């Protein structure tokens, strides 16, 4: 098994290295690719140093079985044919192909079988906020069909990459030192602030991030589910949080929901208000599952339920989900 990581020096690329090692992924050879800025850098994987190669249009992907890409949609589109022409399965973390009909959009806890039908040998990793939401929604969908979802996201700096995390640290330092605050990665200062915009606005007043949650959820769940999202950048460092309201065809009691979440694949129930136990991003960074708490009836909707989830955006929201897709393909014998 030969595996490649494209975009190895980025936050998600580095997470790929950690996840592959943590899970003892069955590979014999790992090759790393990057831009001219990162080519030549060396990273350690299982006590072995690997040098990042320059991503080029050549035959470097000959013999590669699985290629994880996290280098942006433009790079993915430019290099798709180069990566897949010798038979590699491309599992892409960008938005390049998520809504293409001939590219499966996969969350292994929800729709793993979709990964088996990939005409272009490309599988898309969904947006981070969509991934953690549908893992939770699946547990409820198994009880009763979900008609509508309202969701407010509280997205950490990590969603904008490693440099954005560094900027948040620096902004807090600058504010406390009474220095001018430098703003580069966000539209406004994030430290001590909230920014109710992630990605650009579309014609209907929603941002692209919010529309991703609408469109991707329907594709992943093969459902007519309606999703209305409000995505907000918050000054947390890592792990995204979401407040979710669902409307189901029949009423679901909080007790029934708790049992479903407790048994749900990829979920951890953390819901004990009496002891102030609920998921918080500060304490769940670096964890694999999606954590669920604050489960209660929606007072404004007879068939409504509301709950709170937290998941690590770089891990389950990106690298881990992609690696789980590859693990599924190996498990079912769909890849050598």
Sine and cosine of phi, psi and omega as CSV:
sin_phi,cos_phi,sin_psi,cos_psi,sin_omega,cos_omega
0.00,0.00,0.88,-0.48,0.04,-1.00
-0.93,-0.38,0.80,-0.60,-0.10,-1.00
-0.85,-0.53,0.62,-0.78,0.07,-1.00
-0.86,-0.52,0.55,-0.84,0.15,-0.99
-0.86,-0.51,0.85,-0.53,0.05,-1.00
-0.97,-0.24,0.82,-0.57,-0.13,-0.99
1.00,-0.01,0.64,0.77,-0.16,-0.99
-0.92,0.40,-0.41,0.91,-0.09,-1.00
-1.00,0.03,-0.18,0.98,0.00,-1.00
-0.98,0.21,0.09,-1.00,-0.04,-1.00
-0.86,0.51,-0.68,0.73,-0.01,-1.00
-0.96,0.27,-0.62,0.79,0.06,-1.00
-0.85,0.52,-0.67,0.74,0.05,-1.00
-0.92,0.40,-0.57,0.82,0.05,-1.00
-0.93,0.37,-0.58,0.82,0.09,-1.00
-0.83,0.56,-0.71,0.70,0.00,-1.00
-0.86,0.51,-0.71,0.70,-0.02,-1.00
-0.91,0.41,-0.69,0.73,-0.06,-1.00
-0.92,0.39,-0.69,0.73,0.01,-1.00
-0.87,0.50,-0.62,0.78,0.01,-1.00
-0.96,0.27,-0.69,0.72,0.01,-1.00
-0.83,0.55,-0.68,0.73,-0.11,-0.99
-1.00,-0.03,0.06,1.00,-0.01,-1.00
0.77,0.64,0.76,0.65,-0.03,-1.00
-0.84,0.54,0.70,-0.72,-0.13,-0.99
-0.97,0.24,0.98,0.22,0.04,-1.00
-0.86,-0.51,0.48,-0.88,0.03,-1.00
-0.98,-0.21,-0.47,0.88,-0.02,-1.00
-0.57,-0.82,0.68,-0.74,0.03,-1.00
-0.84,-0.54,0.78,-0.63,0.06,-1.00
-0.86,-0.51,0.62,-0.78,-0.06,-1.00
-0.90,-0.43,0.65,-0.76,0.01,-1.00
-0.78,-0.63,0.50,-0.87,0.03,-1.00
-0.36,-0.93,-0.04,-1.00,0.01,-1.00
-0.98,0.21,0.02,-1.00,0.02,-1.00
-0.88,0.47,-0.44,0.90,0.02,-1.00
-0.94,0.34,-0.56,0.83,-0.08,-1.00
-0.97,-0.26,-0.22,0.97,0.03,-1.00
-0.85,0.53,0.71,-0.70,-0.01,-1.00
0.99,-0.16,-0.33,0.95,0.08,-1.00
-0.92,0.39,0.44,-0.90,-0.01,-1.00
-0.85,-0.53,0.68,-0.73,0.03,-1.00
-0.78,-0.63,0.50,-0.87,-0.03,-1.00
-0.99,-0.12,0.77,-0.64,0.08,-1.00
-0.71,-0.70,0.88,-0.48,-0.04,-1.00
0.77,0.64,0.78,0.63,0.07,-1.00
0.91,0.42,0.23,0.97,0.03,-1.00
-0.88,-0.48,0.70,-0.72,0.00,-1.00
-1.00,0.06,0.76,-0.65,-0.01,-1.00
-0.84,-0.55,0.76,-0.65,-0.01,-1.00
-1.00,-0.04,0.68,-0.73,0.01,-1.00
-0.96,0.28,0.80,-0.60,0.04,-1.00
-1.00,-0.04,0.46,-0.89,0.06,-1.00
-0.95,0.30,0.78,-0.63,0.04,-1.00
-0.95,0.31,0.86,-0.51,-0.07,-1.00
-0.65,-0.76,0.27,-0.96,0.09,-1.00
-1.00,0.08,1.00,0.06,0.00,-1.00
-0.52,-0.85,-0.40,-0.91,-0.03,-1.00
-0.97,-0.26,0.44,0.90,-0.02,-1.00
-0.90,0.45,-0.35,0.94,-0.03,-1.00
-1.00,-0.07,0.13,0.99,0.08,-1.00
-0.91,0.42,0.80,-0.60,-0.02,-1.00
1.00,-0.02,-0.17,0.99,0.03,-1.00
-0.97,0.23,0.76,-0.65,0.01,-1.00
-1.00,0.02,-0.69,0.72,-0.04,-1.00
-0.72,-0.69,0.75,-0.66,0.07,-1.00
-0.87,-0.50,0.87,-0.49,0.11,-0.99
-1.00,-0.05,0.83,-0.56,-0.04,-1.00
-0.88,-0.47,0.73,-0.68,0.07,-1.00
-0.51,-0.86,0.92,0.38,-0.07,-1.00
-0.77,-0.64,0.27,0.96,0.00,-1.00
0.99,-0.13,0.46,-0.89,-0.08,-1.00
-0.88,0.47,-0.63,0.78,-0.02,-1.00
-0.89,0.46,-0.70,0.72,0.02,-1.00
-0.91,0.41,-0.68,0.74,0.02,-1.00
-0.84,0.54,-0.75,0.66,-0.04,-1.00
-0.89,0.45,-0.64,0.77,-0.01,-1.00
-0.91,0.40,-0.60,0.80,-0.16,-0.99
-0.96,-0.29,0.08,1.00,-0.03,-1.00
-0.81,0.58,-0.77,0.63,-0.04,-1.00
-0.90,0.44,-0.62,0.78,0.03,-1.00
-0.89,0.45,-0.65,0.76,-0.06,-1.00
-0.96,0.28,-0.62,0.78,-0.15,-0.99
-0.99,-0.11,-0.17,0.99,-0.17,-0.99
-0.90,0.44,-0.38,0.92,0.02,-1.00
-0.98,-0.20,0.18,0.98,0.10,-1.00
0.96,-0.28,0.00,1.00,0.01,-1.00
-0.92,0.40,0.63,-0.78,0.15,-0.99
-1.00,0.07,0.84,-0.54,-0.02,-1.00
-0.99,-0.12,0.87,-0.49,0.07,-1.00
-0.94,-0.34,0.95,-0.32,-0.22,-0.97
-0.96,-0.26,0.71,-0.70,-0.03,-1.00
-0.99,-0.11,0.05,1.00,-0.02,-1.00
-1.00,-0.09,-0.04,-1.00,0.02,-1.00
-1.00,0.00,0.13,0.99,-0.17,-0.99
-0.81,0.59,-0.73,0.68,-0.16,-0.99
-0.81,-0.59,0.21,0.98,-0.16,-0.99
-0.83,0.56,-0.61,0.79,-0.08,-1.00
-0.98,-0.22,0.15,0.99,0.08,-1.00
-0.95,0.32,0.72,-0.70,-0.06,-1.00
-0.88,0.47,-0.53,0.85,-0.06,-1.00
-1.00,-0.08,0.27,0.96,0.07,-1.00
-0.82,-0.57,0.90,-0.44,0.03,-1.00
-0.92,0.38,0.60,-0.80,0.04,-1.00
-0.91,-0.41,0.91,-0.41,-0.32,-0.95
-0.80,-0.59,0.72,-0.69,0.26,-0.97
-0.84,-0.55,0.92,-0.38,-0.19,-0.98
-0.84,0.55,-0.48,0.88,0.03,-1.00
-0.96,0.27,-0.23,0.97,-0.12,-0.99
-0.91,-0.41,-0.80,0.60,-0.12,-0.99
-0.65,-0.76,0.80,0.59,-0.08,-1.00
-0.85,0.52,-0.57,0.82,-0.08,-1.00
-0.89,0.46,-0.40,0.92,0.02,-1.00
-0.87,0.49,-0.46,0.89,-0.03,-1.00
-0.92,0.39,-0.29,0.96,-0.05,-1.00
-0.98,0.19,-0.34,0.94,-0.01,-1.00
-0.95,-0.30,1.00,-0.04,-0.09,-1.00
-0.70,-0.72,0.99,0.11,-0.09,-1.00
-0.82,0.57,-0.53,0.85,-0.05,-1.00
-0.98,-0.19,0.13,0.99,-0.07,-1.00
0.87,0.50,0.50,0.87,0.03,-1.00
-0.85,-0.53,0.71,-0.70,0.09,-1.00
-0.83,-0.55,0.72,-0.70,-0.01,-1.00
-0.99,-0.15,0.66,-0.75,0.15,-0.99
-1.00,0.01,0.79,-0.62,-0.03,-1.00
-0.92,0.39,0.12,-0.99,0.11,-0.99
-0.89,0.46,0.53,-0.85,-0.11,-0.99
-0.85,0.53,-0.69,0.72,-0.03,-1.00
-0.92,0.39,-0.57,0.82,0.04,-1.00
-0.92,0.40,-0.69,0.72,-0.04,-1.00
-0.81,0.58,-0.83,0.56,-0.10,-0.99
-0.93,0.36,-0.50,0.86,0.02,-1.00
-0.93,0.38,-0.72,0.69,-0.08,-1.00
-0.94,0.34,-0.47,0.88,0.10,-1.00
-0.86,0.51,-0.66,0.75,0.04,-1.00
-0.96,0.27,-0.67,0.74,-0.03,-1.00
-0.88,0.47,-0.55,0.84,-0.03,-1.00
-0.84,0.55,-0.64,0.77,-0.01,-1.00
-0.89,0.45,-0.60,0.80,0.01,-1.00
-0.98,0.21,-0.65,0.76,0.01,-1.00
-0.85,0.53,-0.52,0.85,0.04,-1.00
-0.92,0.39,-0.36,0.93,0.00,-1.00
-1.00,-0.03,-0.70,0.71,-0.02,-1.00
-0.33,-0.94,0.62,-0.78,-0.04,-1.00
-0.85,0.53,0.73,-0.68,0.02,-1.00
-1.00,0.03,0.84,-0.54,0.02,-1.00
-1.00,0.06,-0.72,0.70,-0.10,-0.99
-0.65,-0.76,0.49,-0.87,0.09,-1.00
-0.71,-0.70,0.75,-0.66,0.25,-0.97
-0.93,-0.38,0.75,-0.66,-0.06,-1.00
-0.65,-0.76,0.71,-0.71,0.16,-0.99
-0.91,-0.42,0.82,-0.58,-0.02,-1.00
-0.98,-0.22,0.50,-0.87,0.02,-1.00
-0.81,-0.59,1.00,-0.02,-0.25,-0.97
-0.99,-0.16,0.80,-0.60,-0.08,-1.00
-0.95,0.31,0.24,-0.97,0.01,-1.00
-0.86,0.51,-0.48,0.88,-0.03,-1.00
-0.84,0.54,-0.43,0.90,0.01,-1.00
-0.89,0.45,-0.34,0.94,0.02,-1.00
-0.98,-0.21,0.17,0.99,0.11,-0.99
0.98,-0.22,0.10,-1.00,-0.06,-1.00
-0.89,0.46,-0.63,0.78,-0.01,-1.00
-0.91,0.42,-0.55,0.83,0.03,-1.00
-0.93,0.36,-0.60,0.80,0.06,-1.00
-0.90,0.44,-0.68,0.74,0.03,-1.00
-0.89,0.46,-0.63,0.78,0.00,-1.00
-0.90,0.43,-0.62,0.78,0.02,-1.00
-0.89,0.45,-0.72,0.70,0.08,-1.00
-0.81,0.59,-0.76,0.65,-0.08,-1.00
-0.91,0.40,-0.62,0.79,0.02,-1.00
-0.89,0.45,-0.67,0.74,0.05,-1.00
-0.88,0.48,-0.68,0.74,0.02,-1.00
-0.88,0.47,-0.69,0.72,-0.03,-1.00
-0.90,0.44,-0.67,0.74,0.02,-1.00
-0.88,0.47,-0.73,0.68,-0.05,-1.00
-0.93,0.37,-0.44,0.90,0.04,-1.00
-1.00,-0.01,0.06,1.00,-0.01,-1.00
0.86,0.52,0.63,0.77,0.05,-1.00
-0.97,-0.25,0.33,-0.94,0.10,-1.00
-0.87,0.50,0.66,-0.75,-0.05,-1.00
-1.00,-0.03,0.80,-0.60,-0.01,-1.00
-1.00,0.00,0.78,-0.62,-0.02,-1.00
-0.85,-0.53,0.88,-0.47,0.01,-1.00
-0.75,-0.66,-0.71,0.71,-0.15,-0.99
-1.00,0.04,-0.28,0.96,0.00,-1.00
-0.81,-0.58,0.27,-0.96,0.00,-1.00
-0.92,0.39,-0.49,0.87,-0.02,-1.00
-0.64,-0.77,0.16,-0.99,0.14,-0.99
-0.84,0.55,0.77,-0.64,0.03,-1.00
-1.00,-0.05,-0.56,0.83,-0.01,-1.00
-0.85,0.52,0.76,-0.65,-0.02,-1.00
0.87,0.48,0.48,0.88,-0.09,-1.00
-0.55,-0.83,0.22,-0.98,0.19,-0.98
-0.80,-0.60,0.60,-0.80,0.00,-1.00
-0.85,-0.53,0.94,-0.34,-0.06,-1.00
-0.99,0.13,0.74,0.68,0.07,-1.00
-0.46,-0.89,0.82,-0.58,0.15,-0.99
-0.75,-0.66,0.87,-0.50,-0.13,-0.99
0.97,0.25,-0.07,-1.00,-0.11,-0.99
-1.00,0.06,0.36,-0.93,0.03,-1.00
-0.98,0.18,0.57,-0.82,0.08,-1.00
-0.97,-0.24,0.05,-1.00,-0.11,-0.99
-0.88,0.47,-0.43,0.90,-0.04,-1.00
-1.00,0.02,0.12,0.99,0.02,-1.00
1.00,-0.01,-0.19,0.98,0.08,-1.00
-1.00,0.02,0.45,-0.89,0.09,-1.00
-0.99,0.13,0.25,-0.97,0.05,-1.00
-0.87,0.50,-0.59,0.81,0.03,-1.00
-0.87,0.49,-0.68,0.73,-0.01,-1.00
-0.93,0.36,-0.61,0.79,0.03,-1.00
-0.95,0.32,-0.49,0.87,0.09,-1.00
-0.86,0.51,-0.66,0.75,-0.03,-1.00
-0.91,0.41,-0.59,0.81,0.06,-1.00
-0.91,0.40,-0.82,0.57,-0.13,-0.99
-0.95,0.30,-0.69,0.72,-0.07,-1.00
-0.93,0.38,-0.62,0.79,0.00,-1.00
-0.87,0.48,-0.68,0.74,0.00,-1.00
-0.90,0.43,-0.64,0.77,-0.01,-1.00
-0.94,0.35,-0.71,0.71,-0.04,-1.00
-0.91,0.42,-0.70,0.72,-0.10,-1.00
-1.00,0.01,-0.02,1.00,-0.03,-1.00
0.76,0.65,0.81,0.59,-0.21,-0.98
-0.66,-0.75,0.36,-0.93,0.12,-0.99
-1.00,-0.02,0.28,0.96,-0.03,-1.00
-0.80,0.60,0.67,-0.75,0.04,-1.00
-0.97,-0.22,0.77,-0.64,-0.04,-1.00
-0.81,-0.58,0.83,-0.56,0.10,-1.00
-0.90,-0.44,0.88,-0.47,-0.15,-0.99
-0.88,-0.48,0.52,-0.85,0.18,-0.98
-0.79,-0.62,0.93,-0.37,-0.11,-0.99
-0.97,-0.25,0.81,-0.59,-0.10,-0.99
-0.79,-0.61,0.73,-0.69,0.10,-0.99
-1.00,0.06,0.79,-0.62,-0.03,-1.00
-0.86,-0.51,0.38,-0.93,-0.09,-1.00
-0.99,0.13,0.61,0.79,0.21,-0.98
-1.00,0.06,0.41,-0.91,-0.09,-1.00
-0.99,0.11,-0.74,0.67,-0.12,-0.99
-0.49,-0.87,0.58,-0.81,-0.04,-1.00
1.00,-0.03,0.79,-0.62,0.00,-1.00
-1.00,-0.09,0.55,-0.84,0.06,-1.00
-0.87,-0.49,0.48,-0.88,0.01,-1.00
-0.61,-0.80,0.71,-0.71,0.14,-0.99
-0.98,-0.22,0.87,-0.50,-0.20,-0.98
-0.85,-0.53,0.72,-0.69,0.14,-0.99
-0.89,-0.45,0.81,-0.58,0.03,-1.00
-0.87,-0.49,0.55,-0.83,0.13,-0.99
-0.89,-0.45,0.86,-0.51,-0.04,-1.00
-0.95,-0.30,0.23,-0.97,-0.02,-1.00
-0.92,0.40,-0.56,0.83,0.10,-1.00
-0.82,-0.58,0.42,-0.91,0.01,-1.00
-0.89,0.46,0.68,-0.73,0.08,-1.00
-0.91,-0.41,0.82,-0.57,0.00,-1.00
-0.97,0.23,0.44,-0.90,0.07,-1.00
-0.83,0.55,-0.58,0.81,0.00,-1.00
-0.91,0.42,-0.68,0.73,0.03,-1.00
-0.90,0.44,-0.65,0.76,0.01,-1.00
-0.91,0.42,-0.67,0.74,0.00,-1.00
-0.87,0.50,-0.68,0.73,0.02,-1.00
-0.89,0.45,-0.65,0.76,0.01,-1.00
-0.92,0.40,-0.68,0.74,0.02,-1.00
-0.91,0.42,-0.64,0.77,-0.01,-1.00
-0.88,0.47,-0.54,0.84,-0.01,-1.00
-1.00,-0.06,-0.17,0.98,-0.12,-0.99
-0.93,0.38,0.64,-0.77,0.00,-1.00
-0.93,0.37,0.76,-0.66,0.04,-1.00
0.98,0.19,0.16,0.99,-0.05,-1.00
-0.90,-0.44,0.50,-0.87,0.16,-0.99
-0.78,-0.63,0.82,-0.57,0.04,-1.00
-0.98,0.19,0.83,-0.56,0.03,-1.00
-0.70,-0.72,0.98,0.18,-0.21,-0.98
-0.62,-0.79,0.99,0.14,0.04,-1.00
-0.66,-0.75,0.98,0.20,-0.08,-1.00
-0.84,0.54,-0.54,0.84,-0.03,-1.00
-0.87,0.49,-0.50,0.87,0.01,-1.00
-0.97,-0.25,0.25,0.97,-0.03,-1.00
0.84,0.55,0.65,0.76,0.03,-1.00
-0.97,-0.23,0.89,-0.45,0.04,-1.00
-0.33,-0.94,0.36,-0.93,-0.06,-1.00
-0.94,0.35,0.66,-0.75,0.09,-1.00
-0.67,-0.74,0.65,-0.76,-0.10,-1.00
-0.89,0.46,-0.54,0.84,-0.04,-1.00
-0.84,0.54,-0.57,0.82,-0.12,-0.99
-0.99,-0.17,-0.06,1.00,-0.12,-0.99
-0.89,-0.46,0.11,0.99,0.07,-1.00
-0.88,0.47,0.69,-0.72,0.02,-1.00
1.00,0.06,-0.01,1.00,0.00,-1.00
-1.00,0.00,0.47,-0.88,-0.03,-1.00
-0.98,0.20,-0.70,0.71,-0.18,-0.98
-0.98,0.20,0.09,-1.00,0.23,-0.97
-0.98,-0.17,0.77,-0.63,-0.06,-1.00
-0.98,-0.19,0.65,-0.76,-0.09,-1.00
-0.81,-0.58,0.72,-0.70,0.06,-1.00
-0.43,-0.90,-0.15,-0.99,-0.01,-1.00
0.79,0.61,0.69,0.73,-0.06,-1.00
-0.99,0.13,0.81,-0.58,-0.02,-1.00
-0.34,-0.94,0.25,-0.97,0.07,-1.00
-0.93,0.36,0.56,-0.83,0.13,-0.99
-0.99,0.14,0.90,-0.44,-0.07,-1.00
-0.93,0.37,-0.26,0.97,-0.05,-1.00
-0.98,-0.20,0.07,1.00,-0.08,-1.00
-0.50,-0.87,0.87,-0.49,-0.03,-1.00
-0.84,0.54,-0.60,0.80,0.00,-1.00
-0.98,-0.19,0.41,0.91,-0.10,-1.00
-0.97,-0.25,0.47,-0.88,0.04,-1.00
-0.63,-0.78,0.59,-0.81,0.04,-1.00
-0.74,-0.67,0.56,-0.83,-0.03,-1.00
-0.38,-0.93,0.13,-0.99,-0.11,-0.99
-0.80,-0.61,0.71,-0.70,0.02,-1.00
-0.76,-0.65,0.46,-0.89,0.08,-1.00
-0.69,-0.72,0.71,-0.71,0.07,-1.00
-0.54,-0.84,0.51,-0.86,0.02,-1.00
-0.96,0.29,0.91,-0.42,-0.09,-1.00
-0.90,0.44,-0.62,0.79,-0.05,-1.00
-0.98,0.20,-0.50,0.86,-0.03,-1.00
-1.00,0.07,-1.00,0.04,-0.02,-1.00
-0.89,0.46,-0.54,0.84,-0.01,-1.00
-0.97,0.25,-0.01,1.00,-0.02,-1.00
-0.45,-0.89,-1.00,0.02,-0.18,-0.98
-0.89,0.46,-0.74,0.67,-0.05,-1.00
-0.88,0.47,-0.68,0.73,-0.01,-1.00
-0.86,0.52,-0.68,0.74,0.01,-1.00
-0.91,0.43,-0.67,0.74,0.02,-1.00
-0.91,0.41,-0.61,0.79,0.05,-1.00
-0.90,0.43,-0.56,0.83,0.08,-1.00
-0.88,0.47,-0.73,0.68,0.01,-1.00
-0.88,0.47,-0.65,0.76,0.03,-1.00
-0.88,0.47,-0.64,0.77,0.03,-1.00
-0.90,0.44,-0.71,0.71,0.01,-1.00
-0.86,0.50,-0.64,0.77,0.04,-1.00
-0.93,0.37,-0.68,0.74,-0.04,-1.00
-0.86,0.51,-0.67,0.74,-0.07,-1.00
-1.00,0.00,0.09,1.00,0.05,-1.00
0.96,0.28,0.43,0.90,-0.01,-1.00
-1.00,0.02,-0.04,1.00,0.03,-1.00
-0.52,-0.85,0.50,-0.86,-0.08,-1.00
-0.96,0.30,0.00,0.00,0.00,0.00
